[in-house]
Amino acid sequence: MLRAVAIIISPRNKNIITRTTPYTTPANIMLFSRNALFAAAAALVAASSGSAFAPTSTSVGNSVSRSSPAVIQQQSQSRQYSSTKLNMAGPAKVDLTGKVAFVAGVADSTGYGWAIARALASAGATIIVGTWPPVLKIFEMGLKKGSFDEDSVLPDGSKMVIEKVYPLDAVFDCPADVPDEIKNNKRYAGLDGFTIEEVAAAVKADYGKIDILVHSLANGPEVTKPLLETSRKGYLAASSASAYSAVSLLQKFGPIMNPGSNMLSLTYIASEKVIPGYGGGMSSAKAQLESDTRTLAFEAGRKWNVRVNTISAGPLKSRAASAIGKEPGQKTFIEYAIDYSNANAPLAQDLYNDDVGNSALFLCSGLARTVTGVTLYVDNGLHAMGMALDSAAMSGSMKPTTPPPVPVAKTPVAL
């Protein structure tokens, strides 16, 4: 059966509503005559001096305007969906005031964990951290003496405050997992409650709920060994400390995370590309971490409405990274990695820890409320390259023309 379409224009709400009516006679095949269309247009103009498609409400400041329920109900007569457009006015602003961020894996001011904490603090978040017990006293002493004050300065001139430092050894899920050799280790003397389960309970007792969980830790006891020479114990240790620790953290902290919260971890391009010198099962652990990120994004999203993402960060000469493959008279592994990146990445510029901090701030904020299960590359684009520009094979006339290096500042970029 054919149907005719009539357009009804309401002077009251200026909305156009379509209705369909059945017809069976050939005389009704002409739906609109020219005069009928002109009459409809005249009625529309007479109903309003403005546009019939003008918004029904306006945005104020950074607020979001949506169609009113009445309008949506009228529109649903012809289409069974509401507006898919969010109208935002004014510059985006990240405000984490009142949010609590737990950053696992901070022991100095040179790494990405510190930069992420600093970025979150700049937006008003309360910062609490988990530190590996063997270096806990050194870190706390440095905080007390002001050793990290220069690296604590925020854009407004104030300093980041770490409200509380918890001892955390992320290879132990609960007290029963801690072996006697650790209990009797002098570096753990006087410490207890450092397993993931115990730290989560302590955070709950101190703060109730948290909003941001950051996994910024990794360890591979045989990282300097090629995979072919890595023992089972070393391989599993790397997976335990660098990958499963993230799973366990979310297991234990998920129940005390507010809906809409975010978990963030750090990975490395060795998860998907061969990086000689990054061995001991660490490349495998990072691949596990990225795979788990996707699975946890689904499971934690459905269970707690928590987002889960990871950042694949470029090489940074942090204190921890500088300890990999350090041989007398030779560059360290991380120095080789940085030089390679500067020579071959699309962006010929230095990478600072604040670059990762800024990206983390986005992922942990409401601006990324629909972003989950992603691996975000913050590496000057090195991950996109499939050929080394500085390779000997690229010498001669076939070598592509590259622009000169871009001058870079010698101080960390502003948040």
C-alpha positions in Angstrom: 0.0 0.0 0.0 1.3 3.4 -0.9 1.4 6.2 1.8 1.2 9.9 1.5 3.4 12.1 3.7 2.1 15.3 5.2 4.2 17.9 6.9 2.6 19.6 9.9 4.1 22.8 11.1 3.4 23.8 14.7 3.6 27.6 15.3 4.1 26.9 19.0 7.2 24.8 19.0 8.5 25.3 15.4 9.1 21.6 15.0 8.4 19.8 11.8 6.7 16.5 12.4 6.1 14.0 9.6 3.1 11.7 9.6 2.1 9.1 7.1 -1.4 8.3 6.0 -2.6 5.5 3.7 -4.2 6.1 0.4 -5.3 3.9 -2.4 -6.6 6.1 -5.2 -4.5 7.3 -8.1 -5.8 10.9 -7.6 -3.8 11.1 -4.4 -0.5 10.2 -6.0 0.5 13.9 -6.3 1.5 14.5 -2.7 2.1 18.2 -2.9 1.2 20.9 -5.4 3.3 23.9 -5.9 0.7 26.1 -4.1 0.6 23.7 -1.2 4.4 23.9 -0.7 4.3 27.7 -0.9 1.5 27.7 1.7 3.5 25.5 4.0 6.6 27.7 3.7 4.5 30.9 4.3 3.1 29.3 7.5 6.6 28.5 8.7 7.8 32.0 8.1 4.8 33.5 9.8 5.2 31.3 12.8 8.6 32.6 13.7 11.0 35.4 12.7 13.9 33.0 13.5 14.9 29.7 12.1 12.8 26.6 12.5 16.0 24.7 13.1 17.3 27.0 15.9 18.4 25.2 19.1 15.8 24.8 21.8 18.3 25.8 24.5 21.7 27.4 24.7 24.9 26.5 26.3 26.3 28.6 29.2 30.0 28.4 30.0 31.2 24.8 29.5 27.8 23.3 30.1 26.2 20.9 27.6 22.9 21.6 26.0 20.5 18.9 24.9 17.1 18.8 23.3 14.2 19.1 25.8 12.2 16.0 26.6 9.1 17.5 24.8 11.0 18.0 21.6 12.5 14.5 21.8 9.1 13.0 22.3 7.8 14.9 19.2 10.8 13.8 17.1 10.3 10.2 18.1 7.1 10.1 16.1 9.2 9.9 13.0 12.5 8.6 14.3 13.2 6.4 17.3 16.4 8.1 18.5 17.3 11.3 20.2 20.0 13.8 19.4 23.5 12.4 18.9 25.2 15.8 19.1 26.6 17.4 22.2 26.9 21.2 21.9 29.9 22.4 23.9 30.8 26.1 24.3 34.0 27.5 25.6 37.4 26.0 26.0 37.7 22.5 27.5 39.0 22.6 31.1 40.1 19.6 33.2 39.0 19.9 36.8 39.8 17.0 39.1 39.1 18.8 42.3 37.8 16.3 44.8 39.2 13.3 42.9 41.6 10.9 44.5 44.4 9.3 42.4 46.5 6.4 43.5 49.7 6.1 41.5 51.5 2.8 42.0 55.2 2.8 41.2 56.6 6.2 42.2 60.0 6.2 43.8 61.7 9.4 42.4 60.9 12.4 40.2 62.5 11.1 37.0 60.0 8.6 35.7 56.6 8.7 34.1 54.7 7.9 37.3 55.9 11.1 38.9 54.9 13.1 35.7 51.5 11.5 35.7 51.0 12.4 39.4 52.1 15.9 38.7 49.7 16.4 35.8 46.8 15.1 37.8 47.8 17.3 40.8 47.8 20.3 38.4 44.1 19.7 37.8 43.3 19.5 41.5 43.5 15.8 42.2 44.5 14.4 45.6 47.7 12.4 45.0 48.6 9.2 47.0 51.3 6.8 45.8 52.5 3.3 46.3 56.3 2.7 46.5 58.4 -0.4 46.4 59.4 -1.2 50.0 63.2 -1.5 49.4 63.3 2.1 48.2 60.6 3.5 50.4 62.8 5.1 53.1 65.0 6.7 50.5 62.0 8.2 48.7 60.4 9.4 51.9 63.7 11.0 53.0 63.9 12.7 49.6 60.4 14.1 50.0 61.2 15.3 53.5 64.5 17.0 52.5 62.9 18.7 49.5 65.0 16.8 47.0 62.1 16.7 44.6 60.8 20.3 45.1 62.0 21.6 41.8 60.2 18.8 40.0 57.1 19.4 42.0 56.3 22.9 40.8 52.9 23.1 39.1 51.9 25.6 36.4 50.3 28.0 38.9 53.5 28.1 40.9 52.4 25.9 43.7 53.9 22.5 44.5 52.5 19.1 44.1 51.7 17.5 47.5 51.8 13.7 47.9 49.4 13.3 50.7 50.4 9.8 51.6 52.9 7.1 50.6 52.0 3.5 51.0 54.6 0.6 50.9 53.5 -1.6 47.9 55.1 -4.7 46.5 52.8 -5.5 43.5 54.1 -9.1 43.1 52.2 -10.1 46.3 48.4 -10.2 46.2 47.7 -11.0 49.9 49.7 -11.7 53.1 49.7 -15.4 52.5 51.7 -14.9 49.3 54.7 -13.3 51.1 57.5 -15.8 51.6 59.7 -16.0 54.6 62.7 -14.7 52.7 60.9 -11.4 52.1 59.5 -11.2 55.7 63.1 -11.6 57.0 64.7 -9.3 54.4 66.2 -6.3 56.1 64.9 -4.0 53.3 61.4 -5.0 54.4 62.2 -4.6 58.1 59.5 -2.8 60.1 57.1 -2.8 57.2 53.8 -4.7 56.8 50.6 -4.3 54.9 52.5 -3.9 51.6 50.5 -6.5 49.5 48.0 -5.2 47.0 45.0 -6.5 49.0 46.3 -4.7 52.2 47.1 -1.5 50.4 43.6 -1.4 48.8 42.1 -1.9 52.3 44.3 0.9 53.8 43.3 3.3 51.0 39.7 2.5 51.5 40.0 3.2 55.2 41.8 6.5 54.6 39.9 7.8 51.6 36.8 5.7 51.1 36.8 5.7 47.3 39.3 6.6 44.6 38.8 7.9 41.0 42.1 7.2 39.3 44.3 4.2 39.4 47.7 4.3 37.8 49.9 1.3 37.2 53.4 2.7 36.6 55.7 -0.2 37.6 57.6 -3.0 35.9 60.4 -5.3 36.7 62.3 -8.1 34.9 65.2 -9.6 36.8 66.7 -11.0 33.5 65.9 -8.0 31.3 69.4 -7.9 29.9 69.2 -11.5 28.7 68.0 -12.5 25.2 64.7 -14.4 25.3 66.6 -17.5 24.2 68.6 -17.3 27.4 65.8 -16.4 29.7 64.9 -18.8 32.4 61.3 -19.8 33.2 61.7 -18.2 36.6 62.9 -14.9 35.1 60.2 -15.0 32.4 57.4 -15.5 34.9 58.8 -12.9 37.3 58.7 -10.3 34.5 55.1 -11.3 33.7 54.1 -11.2 37.4 55.6 -7.8 38.2 54.9 -6.1 34.9 51.6 -7.5 33.7 49.6 -9.5 36.3 50.3 -6.8 38.8 47.9 -4.6 36.8 45.2 -7.2 36.8 45.6 -7.7 40.6 45.5 -3.9 41.2 42.2 -3.6 39.4 40.8 -6.7 41.1 41.5 -5.2 44.5 40.9 -1.5 43.8 38.0 -1.8 41.5 35.4 -2.2 44.3 36.6 1.1 45.8 36.6 3.1 42.5 33.7 5.5 41.8 31.6 4.9 38.7 33.3 6.7 35.7 36.8 6.2 37.2 39.8 5.3 35.1 42.7 2.9 35.3 45.9 3.7 33.4 49.0 1.7 32.8 52.3 2.2 30.8 53.6 -0.1 28.1 56.4 0.0 25.5 56.7 -0.6 21.8 58.6 -3.8 22.5 55.2 -5.4 23.0 54.8 -5.5 19.2 58.2 -4.9 17.6 61.5 -6.5 18.2 63.7 -4.3 20.5 67.1 -6.0 21.0 68.3 -5.5 24.6 64.8 -5.5 26.1 64.8 -9.1 27.1 64.1 -11.4 30.0 60.5 -11.8 29.0 59.8 -8.0 29.4 58.6 -7.7 25.8 56.2 -10.6 26.4 55.0 -9.0 29.6 54.2 -5.7 27.8 52.2 -7.6 25.2 50.3 -9.3 28.0 49.6 -5.9 29.5 48.2 -4.5 26.3 46.0 -7.5 25.7 44.8 -7.4 29.3 43.9 -3.8 28.9 41.3 -4.6 26.3 39.8 -7.5 28.2 39.8 -5.5 31.5 38.2 -2.5 29.7 35.2 -4.8 28.9 35.0 -6.5 32.2 35.6 -3.5 34.5 33.5 -1.3 32.3 30.5 -3.6 32.7 31.1 -4.4 36.4 32.0 -1.0 37.8 31.7 1.5 34.9 35.5 1.9 35.1 37.6 2.7 32.0 40.9 1.0 31.4 43.6 2.3 29.0 47.4 2.1 28.5 50.0 4.5 27.1 52.8 3.2 25.0 55.5 5.7 26.0 58.7 6.5 24.1 62.1 6.0 25.6 62.9 8.2 28.6 66.2 8.3 30.6 64.7 7.7 33.9 66.7 6.3 36.8 65.1 2.9 36.5 65.6 2.7 32.7 69.2 3.8 33.0 70.0 0.6 34.9 69.3 -1.6 32.0 72.3 -2.9 30.1 74.9 -0.6 31.7 78.4 -1.6 30.5 81.6 0.2 31.2 82.5 2.5 28.3 79.3 2.0 26.5 76.0 3.7 26.2 73.1 2.2 28.2 70.2 0.5 26.6 68.0 3.6 27.1 70.6 5.9 25.6 70.7 3.8 22.4 66.8 3.8 22.4 66.6 7.6 22.7 69.2 8.2 20.0 67.4 5.8 17.7 64.1 7.5 18.3 65.6 11.0 17.7 67.1 9.8 14.4 64.1 7.9 13.1 60.8 9.1 14.6 58.5 11.4 12.5 58.9 14.1 15.1 62.5 15.0 15.6 62.2 16.4 19.1 62.9 15.3 22.6 60.4 13.4 24.7 59.8 14.6 28.2 58.0 12.7 31.0 55.5 15.6 31.1 54.4 14.6 27.5 53.2 11.3 28.9 51.8 13.2 32.0 49.7 15.4 29.8 48.3 12.5 27.8 47.5 10.7 31.0 45.7 13.7 32.3 43.4 13.6 29.2 42.8 9.8 29.6 42.0 10.1 33.3 39.7 13.1 32.9 36.0 13.4 31.8 37.2 14.5 28.4 37.9 10.9 27.7 34.7 9.5 29.2 34.1 7.3 26.2 37.7 6.2 25.6 38.5 2.8 27.0 40.5 -0.3 25.9 43.0 1.7 23.9 46.8 1.8 23.6 47.8 5.4 23.1 51.2 6.0 21.6 53.1 8.9 23.0 56.5 8.4 21.3 56.9 11.1 18.6 55.3 8.7 16.1 58.2 6.1 16.2 55.6 3.3 16.4 54.5 4.2 12.8 57.9 3.7 11.2 58.7 0.5 9.4 62.2 1.5 8.2 65.2 3.1 9.9 66.3 6.3 8.3 69.8 6.1 9.7 70.3 2.6 8.5 73.4 1.9 6.4 71.0 0.4 3.8 69.4 3.8 3.4 72.7 5.6 2.5 73.1 7.0 -1.0 70.7 8.4 -3.5 67.7 6.3 -2.3 67.8 7.9 1.2 64.6 9.9 1.7 64.9 13.6 2.3 64.3 14.6 5.9 63.8 18.0 7.4 66.4 19.3 9.8 65.7 18.6 13.5 63.3 21.0 15.1 64.9 23.1 17.9 63.5 22.0 21.3 63.4 23.6 24.7 65.7 22.1 27.3 63.1 22.3 30.0 60.0 20.1 30.5 57.0 21.3 28.5 54.2 23.1 30.4 51.2 21.1 31.6 
